[in-house]
Amino acid sequence: MPPTPTRRPWWRTWSRRVGTGYGLLATAAVLVVLASSDAHAVSYVLGLFASWWLAPALVLVPLAAAASSWRALAALSVPAVVAGGLVGPYALNRLTPADRPADLRVATFNTSSVAGAEGLHALLEQARPDVVALQEVADWQLAGLARRYPHYPHSSHDGSAPRTGGDGLVLSRWPVLEVRPVSGLPAGARPADVVVLDVDGRRLAVLSVHFASPCLFCSERGLRRNPAGDTGAAARVRVAEARRYGEVARELRAEGNAVVLAGDLNSSDLNEPLRSLTRSGLTDVHRAVGTRPQLTRGSSPGFARVDVVLVAGLTPLADSELDPGGSTHSPVVAELAWP
């Protein structure tokens, strides 16, 4: 009698089929993101949520290897490499903690207007960063900030080009030398200022930015109220914003300023704006020294890392994500040193 064929364990068959199917779909999604960048709503959304749909690759690869499924391993290779590229630096950063004290502490926080008042209070009173880039502060809160937090005697709101709204506000314990608006931003972009501070004789240029908001799942009324347009159009506005801010950062460095660009980019690691800014010479503090994913948008855990601190002419040492206190974004605090 012929030998009875050995039946594969169910988990081997399952890991082979799921790994192969997922790997092919995830590879196609990665190619869409890389090929289309943020030009279309689909590629933008895929890039924004990449932390979630790429995570299974890190689990399925060892299962496929244990099942000796080379087909599944081949299918999983692209999403596994991309997922590893997103989370790998955090593990490496744990091995090289900072060995010098920080010279300055910079924070960014989208307060979601009055919803984040508790988180803002905790940030300013407990973390006490030296410079704070704020977005979506309610207009009526602006006048009261200086009275309530006297350890921040200087702000761009009180500078030579005062902002009428609560976006792009900079609070500082150091004097403001000048405030000048950023020109050349695309239609639909929020205005922003370059705020130059005198940090014990050194010039520090700070930009608090809030890139164009996406209109995901919004109503017709919401779409009409969004100056950047629908999801795809707003994504293209953000790409143009990033390119312009990259030019501004290079100009500020050429003038001899250290640069901090911080805020809500409304885009994540695989979206074009962040990649464009880092290509311009800015360093993403979290990628440089962060030790865990910071999904700052949404309640913990959030769905994307959209709030960032980028620097030029400064050395990143550490960063952390704080409690949002009611905001739909988490504050991010970066520890920095002069080179």
N, C-alpha and C positions, 0 to 999 in steps of 0.2 A: 504493500500500500504506500502511496506517496505520502511524504510527511505533511502533517497538518500545518498550514501557514500560521506563523506567529502573528497574533493580532496586536496592533500597536495600542499602547495605553491611550485613553481618551485625551489626556492632557497634551500628548505629543501632537495628535491630530488637530486639536483645538488651537494650540499655539502656532502650528504651521499655517493653518487657514487664516486665523485672525491676523497673525503677523504679516502674512503676504498681502492680504486685502487692505489692512490699515496702511502698510508701508507704501503700497502703490498710490493710494488716495493721498496720503500725506506728502509723498514726493511730488505729485501733481500740484498740490496746494503750494508747496515751497517754490516750484517753478513759476506758478502764477504770480506769487509775491515778488520774486526776483525779476520776472520779465515785465510786469505791469507797474511795479513800484506802487505809488499811491495814486496812479492815474484814474483808477476806477473804484467804485464803492466796494466791490467784492474783494479786490486785492488789499484795499485799506483795512477792511474788517478782518480779513485773514491775518494780516500783519499785527493788528491790534490784539487779537486773541491768541497769538501764536504760543504763548506760555502754556495754554491749556491744551490745545490740540496736538502739540508736539510732545507733551509730557509722557503719553503712553509709550513712545518709542524707547524710553529709558527703562521701562519695565518689560517690554516685549522682546528686546534684544537678548537679555540673558535667558529668557524662556525658550526662544528660538535656538539659541546655542545649546541649551540643555537637551533640546529635542533633535539636535543635529540636522536642523532644517536650513540648508544653505540657501534655498530659494527665499525663505522668509528673511534670512539675514541680509541677502542682497537687496530685497525690497525695502528693508528697514534702514539701510545704510545712510541714505540722504537725510531722512528726518532725525535719525540718531545723532549724526554729526552736527546738524543745526541745533538740536536740543542741547547737546553737549557744549556747543559754543555759547549758548545763552546762559547756562547755569554753571559751566565749568569754572569760570573765573572766580565765582564765589567760594568754591572749595579751595582754590589756589590762594586766594586772598587770606584765608584763615591761617595759612602756613607762614605768612609774612606780615605779622602785625606791625603797626607803626612803632618806631623806637625813638621818637622825638616828640616833644610837646607841640601842641598847636599854637599858631600865632593868631589865628582868627577863626571864628565860628560863623558860618553863613547858613541861613535857613530859607526855605521857600514853602509857601502854604497858600493853597486856594481855599479860602474860608467858606465858600458857598454862601456868601452874604452872612446874615445873622445866625444861620444854622451852626456855623463853626465858631461861635463866640467863646465857648468853653475851651475848645482846642487852641484857639488863639491865645487865650489867657494863660493856659498851661505852657504854651510855647514861650511866651514872652516873660513869664514870671519864674518858670522852673528851668527851662533849657537856657534861657537868656543868651541867645545868639548875638553876635556883635552887629550883624547886618541881616535884615529880614526882607525878602521879596514877597510881597503879598498880591494876591489876585482875588477879585470878587469881594472886596470889602464894601459894605453898604455905605452909600454916600454920607448918611447922617452919622456914621461911626467915625469918619475921618477926623473931625474936629476934636472928638473926645479921646483919641488915642494918645496924644501928647500929654493930656492931663492925667490920664489913668496910668500911663507908663512913662514916668519922667526920666527913666534911665535910657530912653530913646529920644534925646532932645532934637534930633535932626531927621528930616524926612524930605523926600522929593515933592511931597504935596505942598510943602512950605518953601520950595526952591524957586528958582527964577522962571520956571515953566510949569506952574502948578497944574496938576491934573484935576479935572472936574469930576471924574468917576473913580471907582474903587479898584480899577485894574491897573497894574503896573506900579503900585505904591512901593517905595523903599523906605524902611525905617533904619536908622543908624545911630550908633553911639559916637560916631566920628562926624566931623563937620562936612557939609556938602560944599564942594568947590564950585560946581556948575551942574546945570541940568539942561540938556538939549534934546529936542525930539528927534526920533529916528525918521529919516526921510526915505522915500523910495519903496515903502511897503506896498504890497499888492492891494487892489480893491477888495474890500471885505475883511481886511485885517484890522485888528484892534491897534490903536496907537500905543507907542511905548517911548520911553525916554532913556537916554544915557545919563546916568547919575554918577558923577565923579566925586569920590570921597578922598579926604586927606587923612590917611591912616598913618599917623605919626611920621609925616614927611613923605610917605609913599602915596602914589596915585593909584586908586582902585576904582575902575569903571564898572558899574553894576547895571545890569538890564533885568528888570522884572517883566517877564513876557507871559502872554496868554494867547496861544495860537488859536486860529479859527476853530470854532466848535463844530463837531459833526452833528448831523441831524438824523441820528439813528432812531428809527421808529417814531419820529415826531409827526404831529398832525399837520394839516395844511396851514393852520394858524402858526404853528411853530416854525414851519418852513418859511413862511412870509417874514417872520421876525428874525430869522437868522441871516445876517448880512452876507455871509460867505456862501449861501445857497445850500443845495442838497449835499448828501454825504460825499459823493464823488467830487463835486465842485469845491467843497470845503477842504477836501484832502489835497487838491491841487493848490489851493491858497496856502495851506500849511507848507507845502514844498517850496513855494516862492518865498514865504516868510523866512524859512530856514536859510535859504540861499542869501537873502538880504542880510540877515543877522550874522551869517558867517562872514560876509564882506565887512560889516561894521566891526566885528571882533578883530579882524585882521588890521583894519585901520586904527583901532584903538591900541593894539599892540605896537604898531609902527610909531605911534605917538609916545610910547614909553609907559603905557598903563598896564597894570595887571587887570584881568578881565574876569568878571563873574556874570554868567548868563544863567538865570534860574527862573523856573516857573512851570506852568502847565502847558505841555506841548500838544496835548490831545492826540498823542501818537506814542508808540512804544518802540521796542528795540528793532523790530524788523520793518518798521515804517521808514520811509525815506527821510523825514525831517531830522531825526536824531542822527542818522548816518551822515547826512549832509553837514550838520554842525560839527561833528567830530572830524570829518574830512577837512574842515576849514581851519583846524588847529586847536579846537577846544577839546578838553579832556572831560569825559563823563566820569564824575567822581565815584558814582556807584559801581561802574564797571571796573574802575581802577582799584578800589579798596573795599567795596561792599562784600559782606560775608553771607548774605541770603537774599533771595528774590524780594524785591519791594514792589508789590502790586498795590500802588498807592490810590488807584481809582476804585471807589466802592468800598463797602464795609469789609473788614478783615475776614478772610483774605479777599483782596480786590480782584479785578479782572485784568488789569494792565498796569504797567509802570509808566505813567504819563508825566509825573512830577519829578523834575531833575534839577541837578546843579551841575553846570559845566564851567570849567575854568581854563584860563591861559595865563602863564606867568606865575602860577601858584602850584604847590605840591599837595595833592590829596593825601590825607592821613587816615580818615575814618568817616563813616556816615551812618545815620540811623533814621528809622521811620518812627514817628511818634503817634500818639492817639489822636484821631481826628476830632473827637469831641462833638460830633453831630454833623460835621462837614462830609461831603461826598468824596473828599480827598484827604490823604494823610500828609502831615507836615514832614519835610525831609530836612535834616540838619547835617551839614558837612563840616568836618574839621580840616583846616587847611594850614599850610605853612609857607612862608616866603622861601624861595629857592636859595 
